Amino acid sequence: MTIGESEKMDPLDTVNENENDANAFNEEETKLVNFINKRLALMEENLIPDELPTLEKLNMALLSWTSTNAALGSLYSRIKYRVEEAVSEKKTFEAQAYVQIKAEMMAEADAKGMKSGDKKAFLATKEIEYAARSKYKNAFARMEAKVAKAESQRSFVERLCQGWAGYQFILTTLSKNLQADANANAMDYYAANRTPLLAEQALQI
């Protein structure tokens, strides 16, 4: 079976090396920056204001924390899948490209009547890899840029999840502190109003 006879379209059949993909990494970097900025904007919508929050706002923030955390978990799963998909696509393309280039190089070696030793050196793995990367340099650039973007997205979302977990600790600590202050103020108010009453009762004894 030759390349391209499978049910799915062969990646090599869709390659157009006349296209200029010299800026493949720049294009993927732009997509990555847009991805990060969009996620950061969405996260900021779920943060409490800079000013000292009330106990009610803190409790509301704690309630919304769980749903945001679940959304982050879902996002991470999708990004992880994209990484695996991009890596798999690149590996498949590499394998098919190397097989095709090897066949072409073998035909060339036979046409030139190369001796066994010369043919072995000519068909060395590194030579085949270099030839494939040279012929399909733009396609390799696109796929490597896609893998790099997906891996960067995964790293970013991982740090976002870690930061969000730390944010829960901050919210919980602030909520406990405000609750303790509220209880202390209530006790002070009770003591302040209770003391004159006790003094008055003592005078009546």
C-alpha positions as CSV (number, residue, x, y, z in Angstrom):
1,M,0.0,0.0,0.0
2,T,1.4,3.4,-0.9
3,I,1.0,6.6,1.1
4,G,-2.5,8.1,0.8
5,E,-4.4,4.8,0.3
6,S,-5.9,4.8,3.8
7,E,-9.4,5.9,4.4
8,K,-8.2,9.2,6.0
9,M,-6.6,11.8,3.8
10,D,-2.8,11.4,4.0
11,P,-1.1,14.4,5.7
12,L,1.4,14.5,2.9
13,D,-1.4,15.0,0.3
14,T,-2.4,18.3,2.0
15,V,1.1,19.7,2.2
16,N,1.8,22.7,0.0
17,E,5.4,23.6,0.3
18,N,4.9,26.6,-1.9
19,E,3.2,28.3,1.0
20,N,5.3,30.6,3.1
21,D,5.2,29.3,6.7
22,A,8.4,31.1,7.9
23,N,6.2,32.9,10.5
24,A,4.5,29.7,11.7
25,F,5.8,30.2,15.3
26,N,4.8,33.9,15.3
27,E,1.3,33.0,14.2
28,E,0.9,30.4,16.9
29,E,2.4,32.8,19.4
30,T,-0.2,35.3,18.6
31,K,-2.9,32.7,19.1
32,L,-1.3,31.8,22.4
33,V,-1.2,35.4,23.7
34,N,-4.9,35.8,22.7
35,F,-5.8,32.6,24.5
36,I,-4.0,33.7,27.7
37,N,-5.4,37.2,27.7
38,K,-9.0,35.9,27.2
39,R,-8.6,33.5,30.1
40,L,-7.1,36.1,32.4
41,A,-9.9,38.4,31.6
42,L,-12.5,35.7,32.5
43,M,-10.6,34.9,35.7
44,E,-10.5,38.6,36.8
45,E,-14.3,38.7,36.5
46,N,-14.4,36.1,39.3
47,L,-12.0,37.9,41.6
48,I,-13.1,40.0,44.6
49,P,-12.4,43.8,44.4
50,D,-9.1,45.3,45.6
51,E,-10.9,47.1,48.5
52,L,-11.5,45.2,51.8
53,P,-14.4,42.9,51.1
54,T,-17.4,42.3,53.3
55,L,-18.1,38.9,54.9
56,E,-21.0,38.5,52.5
57,K,-18.8,39.2,49.4
58,L,-16.2,36.7,50.7
59,N,-18.8,34.0,51.2
60,M,-20.2,34.6,47.7
61,A,-16.7,34.4,46.3
62,L,-16.2,31.1,48.1
63,L,-19.4,29.8,46.6
64,S,-18.4,30.8,43.1
65,W,-14.9,29.4,43.5
66,T,-16.1,25.8,43.1
67,S,-17.8,26.4,39.7
68,T,-14.8,28.3,38.4
69,N,-12.5,25.6,39.6
70,A,-14.6,23.0,37.8
71,A,-14.4,25.1,34.6
72,L,-10.6,25.3,35.0
73,G,-10.5,21.5,35.3
74,S,-12.5,21.1,32.2
75,L,-10.3,23.5,30.3
76,Y,-7.2,21.7,31.4
77,S,-8.6,18.4,30.1
78,R,-9.3,19.9,26.7
79,I,-5.9,21.5,26.5
80,K,-4.2,18.2,27.5
81,Y,-6.1,16.5,24.7
82,R,-4.9,19.1,22.2
83,V,-1.3,18.5,23.2
84,E,-1.7,14.8,22.7
85,E,-3.5,15.4,19.4
86,A,-0.8,17.8,18.1
87,V,2.0,15.5,19.1
88,S,0.3,12.5,17.5
89,E,-0.3,14.4,14.3
90,K,3.3,15.4,14.1
91,K,4.6,11.9,14.7
92,T,2.3,10.5,12.1
93,F,3.4,13.1,9.5
94,E,7.1,12.4,10.4
95,A,6.6,8.6,9.9
96,Q,4.9,9.0,6.6
97,A,7.3,11.6,5.3
98,Y,10.3,9.5,6.3
99,V,8.8,6.4,4.6
100,Q,8.2,8.3,1.4
101,I,11.6,10.0,1.4
102,K,13.3,6.7,2.0
103,A,11.5,5.1,-1.0
104,E,12.6,8.1,-3.2
105,M,16.2,7.8,-2.0
106,M,16.3,4.1,-2.5
107,A,15.0,4.5,-6.1
108,E,17.7,7.2,-6.6
109,A,20.4,4.9,-5.2
110,D,19.3,2.1,-7.5
111,A,19.2,4.4,-10.5
112,K,22.8,5.5,-9.8
113,G,23.9,1.9,-9.3
114,M,25.3,2.6,-5.9
115,K,27.3,-0.1,-4.2
116,S,26.1,-1.7,-1.0
117,G,28.4,0.3,1.3
118,D,27.6,3.6,-0.4
119,K,23.8,2.9,-0.4
120,K,23.9,2.1,3.3
121,A,25.5,5.5,4.1
122,F,23.2,7.2,1.6
123,L,20.1,5.7,3.3
124,A,21.3,6.3,6.9
125,T,18.5,7.4,9.2
126,K,19.9,10.9,9.7
127,E,20.1,11.4,6.0
128,I,16.5,10.4,5.5
129,E,15.4,12.7,8.4
130,Y,17.4,15.7,6.9
131,A,16.0,15.1,3.5
132,A,12.4,14.9,4.8
133,R,12.8,18.0,6.9
134,S,14.3,19.8,4.0
135,K,11.5,18.8,1.6
136,Y,8.7,19.5,4.0
137,K,10.3,22.2,6.1
138,N,7.2,24.4,6.1
139,A,4.9,21.6,7.2
140,F,7.3,20.6,10.0
141,A,7.4,24.2,11.1
142,R,3.6,24.5,11.3
143,M,3.3,21.2,13.3
144,E,6.1,22.0,15.7
145,A,4.6,25.5,16.2
146,K,1.2,23.9,16.9
147,V,2.8,21.5,19.4
148,A,4.7,24.3,21.1
149,K,1.5,26.4,21.4
150,A,-0.5,23.5,22.9
151,E,2.2,22.7,25.4
152,S,2.4,26.4,26.4
153,Q,-1.3,26.5,26.8
154,R,-1.2,23.4,29.1
155,S,1.6,25.0,31.2
156,F,-0.4,28.2,31.5
157,V,-3.6,26.5,32.6
158,E,-1.6,24.3,35.1
159,R,-0.3,27.5,36.7
160,L,-3.8,29.0,36.6
161,C,-5.2,26.0,38.4
162,Q,-2.4,26.2,41.0
163,G,-3.1,29.9,41.5
164,W,-6.8,29.4,41.8
165,A,-6.2,26.7,44.5
166,G,-4.2,29.3,46.4
167,Y,-6.9,31.8,46.0
168,Q,-9.3,29.5,47.9
169,F,-6.9,29.5,50.8
170,I,-6.8,33.4,50.8
171,L,-10.6,33.6,50.6
172,T,-11.0,31.1,53.5
173,T,-8.5,32.9,55.6
174,L,-10.1,36.3,55.1
175,S,-13.5,34.9,55.8
176,K,-12.4,33.4,59.1
177,N,-10.7,36.6,60.1
178,L,-13.7,38.7,59.3
179,Q,-15.9,36.2,61.1
180,A,-13.6,36.4,64.2
181,D,-13.7,40.2,64.1
182,A,-17.5,40.2,63.9
183,N,-17.7,37.9,66.9
184,A,-15.2,40.0,68.8
185,N,-17.1,43.2,68.1
186,A,-20.4,41.5,69.1
187,M,-18.8,40.5,72.4
188,D,-17.3,44.0,73.0
189,Y,-20.8,45.5,72.3
190,Y,-22.4,43.0,74.7
191,A,-19.7,43.7,77.4
192,A,-20.0,47.5,76.9
193,N,-23.8,47.4,77.4
194,R,-23.7,44.8,80.1
195,T,-21.3,46.5,82.5
196,P,-23.4,49.6,83.3
197,L,-26.4,47.4,83.9
198,L,-24.4,45.2,86.4
199,A,-23.2,48.4,88.1
200,E,-26.7,49.7,88.4
201,Q,-28.0,46.4,89.9
202,A,-25.1,46.4,92.4
203,L,-26.1,49.8,93.7
204,Q,-29.6,48.6,94.2
205,I,-28.5,45.7,96.5
